[in-house]
Amino acid sequence: MIYSKQLSMILCAVLIIALFGWYAIVPMQGSLTQQSQSDPVFPDDQDMQAAYNKAQDQLDYFLELAADPPRETQGFAIKARIEENQREEFFWLYPFENTAAGFAGRINDDPTVLLKTFKGDIVEFDRKDIVDWTFDDTRLNVMHGNFTGCVELTRQAPENAKQFQEFFGLDCTKLGELR
């Protein structure tokens, strides 16, 4: 069986979980409050907050590309915070779409905190819940975005981070735009 780059994207999320443990899935837990754009999403982690800010700053660009993908791109996915009964968890969602109420996407991870949400479920979320995004440039074999993944790579053994970056073509020095 030949695996496509899109399947690699899905497996990427699973690999991040395996390499980086629970923190990759559940960077924050506890009681939920109403979130405003100025409130930090990752209040106890400045690096993850900076990654979220970077993803939010470039979200319009990403959504425009995803709406009309260039031929050399694929695997457009969003990482979003999903809430359920005073609990929250972060998931990679692929595929996803704009809806009248915001966004909807298919969960590609096995939940560990949410009790009524399962891998494969279609969930709805708002723009403010998007904490990251990614897509692949097949022409250059480069993964764009995945800013939270880049933060996680800095927290791993250098050889593991290098192997992950080489396998997925993730270049954490770039801003995520097609050039």
N, C-alpha and C positions, 0 to 999 in steps of 0.2 A: 504494500500500500504506500503510495507516495503522499507525503504530508505537504500541504500548501503553506504558504506564508501566513495565511489567515489562521490556520490551525496552530501555527507557531505562536501567534499572538495570544490565543486562548491559553496555550500551555505556558506562556510567559507568566501569566498571573499565578498559575499553580506553582511554577518554579520560584517565583518571588516568595510565595508563602513558605515553600519548603526551605529555601535558603535563609530567609529572614525571620521566620517564626511568626508568632502571633502579632507582633508589632506591625507587620506589613498589612494585616487585616484590620486590627483594632487599635489604632493609635490613641484613641481616647474612649473612655467609658464613663458612665455615671449619669447623673440626672441631666435631662435635656432642658434647655431654655430656648426661648424664641431667639433666633439668630438674625442679626442684622449684618449688612455688608461690612460694617466697621468692626464687628466682633471677631476675634481670632477663632479660626476653625481648630487650630492646634495650639491651645493656650500655653501648654507646657513644653512646646518644642518649636523653637525659633526657626530651625532649619526646615522643618516640615511646613511651617507657616509661610516661609519664603517660597517654597516650592508651590504651595497652593496659590500664593499671590501671583507667581509667574504664570501658572496655568490659567488663572482667571484673567490676567492681563492680555493673554493671547487667545482667549476663548473664542472671540468673534472670528478671528483668522481661521482657527480650527473648524468651527462650525460652517463657515463659508466653503472651506475645502471639502468637508464631509458632505455638504449638500450637493456639490458638483465635483466629485473627485477627479483630479487629473489622471490620465491613463496609467501613469507610472506609480500610483499610490494605491494602498489597500489597508485593510485591518483597522479602520477607524473605530476606536473604543474610548469610552469615558469611564473614569473612576469617580464614583459618587457615594455620598453618605446616605444610607437608607435607614429610616427610623421605624421602630415598631415598639409600642407599649413601653415607653421610657428607656428603650435600648437603642443603640445605633451601631452600625457596622459599615465599613467601606468595602465596596465591590467594584471590580472591573465589569462593565456592561457592554456586551457586544452580541448582536447589533443593537443600535439605539436609534431613536427617531424623535423629531420634534412633534409635540402634540399640542392640542388647543390649550391644555393646562400647563404645559412645560415640556417635559421629556419622558420617554419610556425606554427601557432597555432590558435585555435578558441578562440575568446574573450568571457569571462564569466561575464563581467560587463556591465552595461549600461553606455556608454560614456556620459560625461557631458561637455567636452571641444571640442572634435573632432566633426565635423559636418557631415562628410560623412562616418563615421565608426559606425557600429552598433553591439550590442550584437549578438553573433553567427557568425559574419564575420570571415573568415580566413584571417589572416594578416601575412606578412613576416617581419622578423627582423633579425638583426645581433647579434652575440655573445656579442658585446659591449653594446647592448641595454638590456641585461638580468640583472635585478637588484636584483632578488631573485628567489628562487626555493623552492619546498616542495614536500614531499611524506609521505605516512603513512606506518608504520610498524604495520601490523594487528596482529602479534603475541603478541606484547607488548602494542598495542593500543597507539602508540606514533606517533606524527607528527614531522618529521624532517625538518630542514631548517626553512623557514618563518621568516628570520632574520629581515625583515622590520616590520613584525607583532609584533615581540618581542619589537622593539623600540616603536611602537605605544602603546603596553601594558603598558610600563613605564609611559606613559602620561595620563593614565586613572585612574579612581578611583580604588583602590586596589581590591574591591569586584568584580568589572566588569572584571578586568584582571584575577583574580583567577577563576571566573566562565568560562571565555573563555578558559583558559588554561586547566581546568579540562574537559570541554566538548570535546575539540579537542585533548587532550593529548599532548599539546605543552609544551615542556620543554625548556625554553630559556637558561638554564645553559649548555646545551649540544651543541656540535659543529655541529650536524646534521649527523654524520656518524653512520652507523649500527655497533654495537659492539657485 
